């Protein structure tokens, strides 16, 4: 067998594999696009640019930790992004997923953030996120479905020692 | 080459078909339910199937036989949010649904700041209320929240604000009279209470008198009060300063029973002043009259 025929076979194999890859729905891990609406007024307290950046950074990190927790059924990563009710609910979801033998993969494609409210004493920031993401359901290792979702989340962030974290997280009805 | 292209196109077609099928749902599930409400999903056909309701804050799974009605009891699906619904069996169907908060407030997170504030400060007290339903879902539809501040002298200040995306806030004035004020927030049938301690503001019209006491001068302030007449708390430091021929002596004295007093050496021609914090009082020139 000469080198030319080996190369031809390899190309055919590569083509076949890439065709299969196209046919199997997978969720990539690309970074989402993020747009933040200009903040003119967020209620009773002026929001400094540094605070705004820290809030946005904390929120996006929370999404990362949520993705990881729900895909791997681990609650330890939630500490980096969530506190309070939000953390408890996600931890409950992870536990339920473990019991049911399922995992869910969330791939956020875009976030369009609007900061809505900065409380007068500086202890909470509320934001809205028009987000596009894919959800993939995996039951006992088998991909059951993948769905594109567009929704608006309302999040309440509170400052902790080192970062802003999500204390409340809820999707609005469409 | 043609065969490769055909293979690639057929794979793409298969992918497209599966996506189209997944999106064209005949799943008879309510598009929107109130949190915690019982609901059921009628199904048709035969064979084993599984229904999943998937969201970041809650997941549910039910195994059943097609043709049965899948029932969800009251309280089963209680976290408000947007959910993906998947039915797997002989084929797979997906759709989406919303769970909305119950409309009646059940709990409220009410933060009143600060807990201590000087009297008579305009817009000095803030109140922020987040309103939740019985399942700790944030009630996003506008809900009126009544804020009421009642001071020790019986004065009240009230305002009602609707929530925006679940939160309402106000700023209130502190009362002219020192003492505890009760700050209430009421939404529906629930009321949260906080106490804000209103303390005297900075002293106003600080004044001292002097009289000879042997080799010394005895200095004493009038009762120290703020501008609305509240006595400044004992322990507040008052400074008496004597300036005699360029030599300055200062004595810091805490208020006791509302007044501060001390003795300083009596030097004819000395000038003596009194101050507390940033507030200056009167000045006395000893020996040459006041």
HADDOCK unambig.tbl for C-alpha pairs under 7 A between the chains (distance, minus, plus):
assign (segid A and resid 19 and name CA) (segid B and resid 8 and name CA) 5.74 0.50 0.50
assign (segid A and resid 19 and name CA) (segid B and resid 11 and name CA) 6.18 0.50 0.50
assign (segid A and resid 22 and name CA) (segid B and resid 12 and name CA) 6.97 0.50 0.50
assign (segid A and resid 23 and name CA) (segid B and resid 11 and name CA) 5.84 0.50 0.50
assign (segid A and resid 23 and name CA) (segid B and resid 12 and name CA) 6.48 0.50 0.50
assign (segid A and resid 23 and name CA) (segid B and resid 14 and name CA) 6.95 0.50 0.50
assign (segid A and resid 23 and name CA) (segid B and resid 15 and name CA) 5.07 0.50 0.50
assign (segid A and resid 89 and name CA) (segid B and resid 57 and name CA) 5.26 0.50 0.50
assign (segid A and resid 90 and name CA) (segid B and resid 56 and name CA) 6.44 0.50 0.50
assign (segid A and resid 90 and name CA) (segid B and resid 57 and name CA) 5.22 0.50 0.50
assign (segid A and resid 93 and name CA) (segid B and resid 56 and name CA) 6.80 0.50 0.50
assign (segid A and resid 93 and name CA) (segid B and resid 57 and name CA) 5.63 0.50 0.50
assign (segid A and resid 93 and name CA) (segid B and resid 58 and name CA) 5.14 0.50 0.50
assign (segid A and resid 93 and name CA) (segid B and resid 59 and name CA) 6.17 0.50 0.50
assign (segid A and resid 96 and name CA) (segid B and resid 59 and name CA) 6.75 0.50 0.50
assign (segid A and resid 97 and name CA) (segid B and resid 59 and name CA) 6.93 0.50 0.50
assign (segid A and resid 120 and name CA) (segid B and resid 126 and name CA) 6.46 0.50 0.50
assign (segid A and resid 121 and name CA) (segid B and resid 113 and name CA) 6.68 0.50 0.50
assign (segid A and resid 170 and name CA) (segid B and resid 80 and name CA) 6.58 0.50 0.50
assign (segid A and resid 170 and name CA) (segid B and resid 81 and name CA) 5.55 0.50 0.50
assign (segid A and resid 171 and name CA) (segid B and resid 81 and name CA) 4.34 0.50 0.50
assign (segid A and resid 171 and name CA) (segid B and resid 82 and name CA) 5.61 0.50 0.50
assign (segid A and resid 172 and name CA) (segid B and resid 81 and name CA) 6.12 0.50 0.50
assign (segid A and resid 173 and name CA) (segid B and resid 81 and name CA) 6.86 0.50 0.50
assign (segid A and resid 173 and name CA) (segid B and resid 82 and name CA) 6.63 0.50 0.50
assign (segid A and resid 173 and name CA) (segid B and resid 98 and name CA) 5.40 0.50 0.50
assign (segid A and resid 173 and name CA) (segid B and resid 100 and name CA) 6.46 0.50 0.50
